[in-house]
Amino acid sequence: MSVVNPVLINQFGGNTLRKVVTDKTDSMKIARYALENREELRDYTSVDTIRDNLKSFARQFNFEDKTLSAHKNRLYSLLERSFPGIDGFFVSPAKSNGHQKTIDFVIEFWHNDCVSSLSLSKFTEKYSKFCKKNRYIFNEKDACK
């Protein structure tokens, strides 16, 4: 059994004057194509299935990657509305496990009231503990901005 592009078969033997399209004429055309090109036809293998699966996984991965980027962009947009200028606070690179200081900050201080309701010294203390717990570098000037 072989897999052949249908366009090749459609273009094969197109030198007739009549364009009769029935199942019988189509099957005869496919059979003639197979007989005349049997040397070039290769057997169907499971590699084709593996290739199809890999293509499907690649498409799915790309979709998920785009979705993740869209979610991150929405999160940063919301953060910027809640905490104007927050982008400048967190210049730490992502950890090897993928954690980012900004995301961990949002988990800890999930609402702007969690920050604005605290005095500067209380927030600095809480932020220092957050950095120590999550193994981030504590910058006092980040907390005081």
C-alpha positions in Angstrom: 0.0 0.0 0.0 1.3 3.5 -0.8 0.2 7.0 0.0 0.1 9.3 -3.1 -0.9 13.0 -3.3 -4.4 13.1 -4.9 -3.3 16.0 -7.1 -0.8 13.8 -8.9 -3.4 11.2 -9.6 -5.9 13.9 -10.7 -3.4 15.3 -13.2 -2.4 11.8 -14.4 -4.0 10.8 -17.7 -5.7 14.1 -18.3 -5.4 13.8 -22.1 -9.0 12.5 -22.7 -11.7 14.6 -24.3 -14.4 13.4 -22.1 -14.5 14.3 -18.4 -16.6 11.4 -17.0 -16.4 11.3 -13.2 -17.7 8.2 -11.6 -16.3 5.9 -9.0 -15.5 3.3 -11.7 -13.5 5.8 -13.8 -11.7 7.2 -10.8 -10.7 3.7 -9.6 -9.5 2.8 -13.1 -7.4 6.0 -13.1 -5.9 5.2 -9.7 -5.1 1.6 -10.9 -3.4 2.9 -14.1 -1.4 5.4 -12.1 -0.2 2.7 -9.8 0.7 0.3 -12.6 2.6 2.9 -14.6 4.5 4.4 -11.6 5.0 1.2 -9.5 8.8 1.7 -9.6 8.6 5.1 -7.9 5.9 4.3 -5.4 7.1 3.5 -1.9 5.4 1.4 0.6 3.5 3.1 3.4 5.3 2.8 6.7 4.6 3.8 10.3 7.2 6.5 9.9 4.5 8.5 8.2 2.3 8.0 11.2 5.1 9.1 13.5 5.7 12.2 11.3 2.0 13.1 11.5 2.1 12.7 15.3 5.2 14.9 15.6 3.5 17.5 13.4 0.4 17.4 15.6 2.5 17.7 18.8 4.5 20.6 17.3 1.3 22.4 16.4 -0.1 21.8 19.9 3.1 23.0 21.5 3.1 26.2 19.4 -0.5 26.9 20.3 0.2 26.4 24.0 3.3 28.6 23.8 1.3 31.4 22.2 -1.5 31.0 24.8 1.1 31.2 27.6 2.5 34.4 26.1 -1.0 35.9 25.8 -1.7 35.1 29.5 1.6 36.6 30.6 0.9 39.7 28.6 -2.5 40.1 30.2 -1.1 39.5 33.7 1.6 42.2 33.2 -1.1 44.6 31.8 -3.2 44.1 34.9 -0.1 44.4 37.2 0.8 47.7 35.5 -2.8 49.0 36.2 -2.6 47.9 39.9 1.0 48.8 40.5 2.1 51.5 38.1 5.8 51.2 37.2 6.1 47.7 38.7 8.1 46.5 35.6 11.1 48.4 36.9 11.0 46.7 40.3 11.8 43.2 39.2 14.9 42.9 37.1 15.8 39.5 38.5 16.2 36.8 35.8 14.0 33.8 35.8 15.1 30.9 38.1 16.3 27.6 36.6 12.9 26.1 37.6 11.0 28.7 35.6 9.8 30.8 38.5 9.9 34.6 38.0 10.0 37.1 40.8 7.1 39.1 39.3 4.8 36.0 39.3 5.8 35.0 42.8 5.2 38.6 44.0 1.7 38.4 42.5 1.0 35.1 44.3 2.1 36.7 47.6 0.7 40.2 47.2 -2.4 39.3 45.1 -4.2 42.6 45.5 -2.9 46.2 45.7 -4.5 46.5 49.2 -2.0 43.9 50.4 0.7 46.5 49.7 -1.1 49.9 50.2 -2.6 48.9 53.5 0.9 48.4 55.0 3.3 51.1 56.3 6.6 51.4 54.4 8.5 49.7 57.2 6.0 46.8 57.4 5.9 46.3 53.7 9.7 46.4 53.5 9.9 43.7 56.3 7.2 41.5 54.5 9.0 42.0 51.2 12.3 41.0 52.7 10.8 37.8 54.1 9.2 37.1 50.7 12.6 37.4 49.0 14.3 35.2 51.6 11.6 32.6 51.4 11.7 32.4 47.6 15.5 32.9 47.4 15.4 36.2 45.6 17.8 39.0 46.0 16.3 41.6 48.4 16.8 45.2 47.3 15.6 47.6 49.9 15.3 50.3 47.2 12.9 48.1 45.3 10.6 48.0 48.4 10.9 51.8 48.9 10.2 53.0 45.4 
